[in-house]
């Protein structure tokens, strides 16, 4: 298999692997989505239990207030009846005090009962609202689980098909090369093989050493970028673009010309000096 054939395989393989890896990550993220939803539901249920306990405590307190109110009313009514049978001033004062004490107690109990009933109405509304929200969340969670499970089945079918395509494209390729190639794609997200254009890696945008870039251009073997590890293939620059390689080669050529010119000048000087001595 030629280098060009390997490059062609790798280009196709990276598209298949990128899609497969994206689907695998999507499936792996599903538990996190459900976990967040279930955590919310747990918090709602905890709040509901606490609110319902407060509601029950207020119900007990309400019953106590009503009993105390009935006792105060009963004492007042009994004292008012006894007032009719009083014959002395002393009896009148005693019964009058009983009536006033019972009336004050009755007023306090009624006031406390009203306060408890207001709080009871408020918390009852919260409990009902929270219960409705819990029911809605449970229904949505159940629906989401069904949809996710159906989606998971479809995604796993796609992954199986992509795996088959990847295996087919991998036939005849070196296992170590394939292992490195897939690892690069998993790390970078999509590209495992990139172009070298103008002496620059298209993945990390680092300028490559001239000799190294020339090795890529010769296509004698698969070469990895020394900076980002991506597999590299050479791509000519388009018209109007500057090639780092051309600039470097031009600089080296100029350097060679300068050295040759200096050597020629030295030769001429040596010739002149010899003639002068003669």
C-alpha positions as CSV (number, residue, x, y, z in Angstrom):
1,X,0.0,0.0,0.0
2,X,1.5,3.4,-1.1
3,X,1.7,6.4,1.2
4,X,-1.0,8.2,-0.9
5,X,-3.3,5.2,-0.4
6,X,-2.6,5.2,3.3
7,X,-3.3,9.0,3.5
8,X,-6.6,8.4,1.6
9,X,-7.6,5.7,4.0
10,X,-6.7,7.9,7.0
11,X,-8.8,10.8,5.7
12,X,-11.9,8.6,5.4
13,X,-11.1,6.9,8.7
14,X,-10.9,10.1,10.7
15,X,-14.4,11.1,9.6
16,X,-15.8,7.8,10.6
17,X,-13.9,7.8,13.9
18,X,-14.8,11.4,14.7
19,X,-18.5,10.6,14.3
20,X,-18.2,7.4,16.3
21,X,-16.4,9.1,19.2
22,X,-18.9,11.9,19.2
23,X,-21.8,9.4,19.5
24,X,-19.9,7.5,22.3
25,X,-19.4,10.7,24.3
26,X,-23.1,11.6,23.8
27,X,-24.1,8.2,25.2
28,X,-21.7,8.6,28.1
29,X,-23.2,12.0,29.0
30,X,-26.8,10.5,29.3
31,X,-26.4,9.4,32.9
32,X,-25.3,13.0,33.8
33,X,-28.4,14.4,32.3
34,X,-30.7,12.0,34.1
35,X,-28.7,12.5,37.3
36,X,-29.3,16.2,37.3
37,X,-33.0,15.7,36.8
38,X,-33.2,13.0,39.5
39,X,-31.3,15.2,41.9
40,X,-33.8,18.0,41.4
41,X,-36.7,15.5,42.0
42,X,-35.0,14.3,45.2
43,X,-34.7,17.9,46.5
44,X,-38.4,18.6,45.6
45,X,-39.5,15.5,47.5
46,X,-37.3,16.4,50.5
47,X,-38.9,19.9,50.6
48,X,-42.3,18.3,50.2
49,X,-41.8,16.0,53.2
50,X,-40.6,18.9,55.3
51,X,-43.5,21.1,54.3
52,X,-46.0,18.3,54.9
53,X,-44.5,17.7,58.4
54,X,-45.0,21.4,59.1
55,X,-48.5,21.1,57.8
56,X,-49.3,18.2,60.2
57,X,-47.7,20.1,63.1
58,X,-50.0,23.1,62.4
59,X,-53.0,20.8,62.1
60,X,-52.2,19.5,65.6
61,X,-51.7,23.0,66.8
62,X,-55.0,24.1,65.2
63,X,-56.9,21.3,67.1
64,X,-55.3,22.4,70.4
65,X,-56.3,26.0,69.8
66,X,-59.9,24.9,69.1
67,X,-60.1,22.8,72.2
68,X,-58.8,25.7,74.3
69,X,-61.2,28.0,72.7
70,X,-64.1,25.7,73.5
71,X,-63.0,25.4,77.1
72,X,-62.8,29.2,77.4
73,X,-66.2,29.6,75.9
74,X,-67.7,26.9,78.2
75,X,-66.2,28.6,81.3
76,X,-67.5,32.0,80.2
77,X,-71.0,30.7,79.5
78,X,-71.1,28.7,82.8
79,X,-69.9,31.8,84.7
80,X,-72.6,34.0,83.0
81,X,-75.3,31.5,84.2
82,X,-73.9,31.5,87.7
83,X,-74.0,35.3,87.7
84,X,-77.8,35.1,87.7
85,X,-77.8,33.2,91.0
86,X,-75.5,35.6,92.9
87,X,-76.9,37.0,96.1
88,X,-73.9,38.9,97.6
89,X,-71.4,41.4,96.4
90,X,-68.5,39.0,97.1
91,X,-70.1,36.3,94.9
92,X,-70.7,38.8,92.2
93,X,-67.1,40.0,92.1
94,X,-65.8,36.4,92.0
95,X,-68.0,35.4,89.2
96,X,-67.4,38.6,87.3
97,X,-63.6,37.9,87.5
98,X,-64.2,34.4,86.1
99,X,-66.2,35.8,83.2
100,X,-63.5,38.4,82.4
101,X,-60.7,35.8,82.7
102,X,-62.6,33.4,80.5
103,X,-63.4,36.1,78.0
104,X,-59.7,37.1,77.8
105,X,-58.7,33.5,77.4
106,X,-61.3,33.1,74.7
107,X,-60.0,36.1,72.8
108,X,-56.4,34.9,73.0
109,X,-57.3,31.4,71.8
110,X,-59.4,32.8,68.9
111,X,-56.5,35.1,67.9
112,X,-54.0,32.3,68.0
113,X,-56.3,30.0,66.1
114,X,-56.7,32.6,63.3
115,X,-52.9,33.0,63.1
116,X,-52.5,29.2,62.9
117,X,-55.2,28.8,60.3
118,X,-53.5,31.5,58.1
119,X,-50.2,29.7,58.3
120,X,-52.0,26.4,57.7
121,X,-53.6,27.8,54.5
122,X,-50.3,29.2,53.3
123,X,-48.4,26.0,53.8
124,X,-51.3,23.9,52.4
125,X,-51.0,25.9,49.2
126,X,-47.2,25.3,49.1
127,X,-47.6,21.6,49.8
128,X,-50.2,21.2,47.0
129,X,-48.0,23.3,44.5
130,X,-45.0,21.2,45.4
131,X,-46.9,17.9,45.0
132,X,-48.1,19.1,41.6
133,X,-44.5,20.0,40.6
134,X,-43.3,16.6,41.8
135,X,-45.9,14.8,39.8
136,X,-45.0,16.8,36.7
137,X,-41.2,16.2,37.2
138,X,-41.8,12.5,37.7
139,X,-43.9,12.3,34.5
140,X,-41.3,14.3,32.5
141,X,-38.5,12.2,33.9
142,X,-40.2,9.0,33.0
143,X,-40.9,10.3,29.5
144,X,-37.3,11.5,29.2
145,X,-36.0,8.1,30.2
146,X,-38.1,6.4,27.5
147,X,-36.9,8.9,24.9
148,X,-33.3,8.5,25.9
149,X,-33.5,4.8,25.9
150,X,-34.9,4.8,22.4
151,X,-32.3,7.3,21.3
152,X,-29.6,5.2,22.9
153,X,-30.7,2.2,20.9
154,X,-30.5,4.1,17.7
155,X,-27.1,5.7,18.6
156,X,-25.7,2.2,19.4
157,X,-26.9,1.0,16.0
158,X,-25.0,3.9,14.4
159,X,-21.9,3.2,16.4
160,X,-22.0,-0.5,15.4
161,X,-22.3,0.5,11.7
162,X,-19.4,3.1,12.1
163,X,-17.3,0.5,13.8
164,X,-17.8,-1.8,10.9
165,X,-16.8,1.0,8.5
166,X,-13.7,1.8,10.6
167,X,-12.7,-1.8,10.7
168,X,-13.0,-2.0,6.9
169,X,-10.9,1.1,6.4
170,X,-8.4,-0.1,8.9
171,X,-7.6,-3.3,7.0
172,X,-4.0,-3.5,6.0
173,X,-2.9,-0.6,8.2
174,X,-0.4,-0.9,11.0
175,X,-2.0,-1.5,14.4
176,X,0.3,0.9,16.2
177,X,-0.4,3.6,13.7
178,X,-4.1,3.1,14.1
179,X,-3.9,3.2,17.8
180,X,-2.0,6.5,17.7
181,X,-4.4,7.9,15.1
182,X,-7.5,7.1,17.1
183,X,-5.9,8.5,20.3
184,X,-5.2,11.8,18.5
185,X,-8.7,12.1,17.2
186,X,-10.1,11.4,20.7
187,X,-7.9,14.1,22.1
188,X,-8.5,16.7,19.4
189,X,-12.1,16.0,18.7
190,X,-12.0,15.5,14.9
191,X,-8.7,15.7,13.0
192,X,-6.0,13.1,13.2
193,X,-4.3,13.9,9.9
194,X,-3.6,17.4,8.8
195,X,-1.8,19.3,6.0
196,X,1.5,21.0,6.1
197,X,1.1,24.2,4.1
198,X,4.0,26.5,3.6
199,X,6.0,24.7,6.2
200,X,3.3,25.2,8.9
201,X,1.2,22.5,10.6
202,X,-2.5,23.2,10.0
203,X,-3.4,21.7,13.4
204,X,-1.2,23.6,15.9
205,X,0.0,26.3,13.4
206,X,3.6,25.8,14.4
207,X,6.4,26.4,11.9
208,X,8.2,23.1,11.2
209,X,11.9,22.7,10.7
210,X,12.7,23.0,7.0
211,X,14.3,19.5,6.8
212,X,11.4,18.0,8.7
213,X,8.8,19.6,6.3
214,X,10.8,18.4,3.3
215,X,10.6,14.9,4.8
216,X,6.8,15.2,4.8
217,X,6.9,16.5,1.2
218,X,8.9,13.4,0.1
219,X,6.1,11.1,1.5
220,X,8.5,8.3,2.3
221,X,6.8,7.4,5.5
222,X,4.0,8.6,7.9
223,X,5.4,11.5,9.9
224,X,3.8,13.0,13.0
225,X,4.0,16.7,14.0
226,X,6.6,17.1,16.8
227,X,4.4,19.7,18.5
228,X,0.9,18.3,18.4
229,X,1.5,14.7,17.2
230,X,-1.0,14.9,14.3
231,X,-0.2,12.8,11.3
232,X,1.0,15.1,8.5
233,X,0.7,15.2,4.7
234,X,2.1,17.9,2.4
235,X,-0.1,20.3,0.5
236,X,1.2,22.9,-1.9
237,X,0.4,26.5,-1.2
238,X,-1.9,28.3,-3.7
239,X,-0.9,31.3,-5.8
240,X,-0.2,34.4,-3.8
241,X,0.5,32.5,-0.6
242,X,3.9,32.6,1.0
243,X,5.7,29.3,1.6
244,X,7.9,29.2,4.6
245,X,9.9,26.5,2.9
246,X,10.5,28.6,-0.2
247,X,11.6,31.5,2.0
248,X,14.0,29.3,3.9
249,X,15.3,27.6,0.7
250,X,15.7,31.1,-0.8
251,X,17.6,32.3,2.2
252,X,19.9,29.2,2.1
253,X,20.5,29.7,-1.7
254,X,21.4,33.4,-1.1
255,X,23.8,32.3,1.7
256,X,25.5,29.9,-0.7
257,X,25.8,32.6,-3.4
258,X,27.3,35.0,-0.9
259,X,29.8,32.4,0.2
260,X,30.8,31.6,-3.4
261,X,31.2,35.4,-4.1
262,X,33.4,35.8,-1.1
263,X,35.6,32.9,-2.1
264,X,35.9,34.4,-5.7
265,X,36.9,37.8,-4.2
266,X,39.5,36.1,-2.0
267,X,41.0,34.3,-5.0
268,X,41.3,37.5,-6.9
269,X,43.0,39.3,-4.0
270,X,45.4,36.4,-3.7
271,X,46.2,36.6,-7.4
272,X,46.8,40.4,-7.2
273,X,49.1,40.1,-4.2
274,X,51.2,37.4,-6.0
275,X,51.6,39.6,-9.1
276,X,52.7,42.6,-7.0
277,X,55.4,40.5,-5.3
278,X,56.8,39.4,-8.6
